[in-house]
């Protein structure tokens, strides 16, 4: 069990959280557009795409494609000799504005994790955070820290069961926010 926890921790610190850096420079993070009720629409999109069913990379990717979302990124890379990361990013439009859907699958002998996130711009990051906490029934006391790329990050552990982590990232230097759910079940040793 100790090896699995260390592997998950290394993946979280070295792979998952820095992925939010994609949104700092992505056009969706600073895109202009109608934002009336946009925060609610983005939070609802996150719920529908990432939390209603157990996370499954292939199912979420197929859903995004069926919704005619434009795939802007699709890459697979080796993180280490035995850990592979597959990343897909889709661009979508709600009636209230644009958003991005992030999908990530990390697999190896000690880990099989799926990460699903939604990024968008918002007029008021604090209001978005408060709406998200209320809508997703989160406690106000998630752990707060600065990510490896310098973004303020709040994490709730075991939010939808063991080995699930919900992150809210304030994408500094923009109006962007990223909400993501990591499902990293422990693999038997």
Buried (B, 14 or more C-beta within 10 A) or exposed (E): EEEBEEBBEBBBEBBBBBBBBBBBEBEBBBBEEEBEEBBBBBBBBBBEBBBEEEBBBEEBBEBBEEEEBEBBBEEEEEBEEEBEBBBBBBBBEBEBBBBBBBBBBBBBEBBBBBBBBBBBBBEEBEEBBEBBBEBBEBEEEBEEEEBEBEBBBBBBEEBBEEBBBBBBBBBBEBBBBBBBBBBBBBBEE
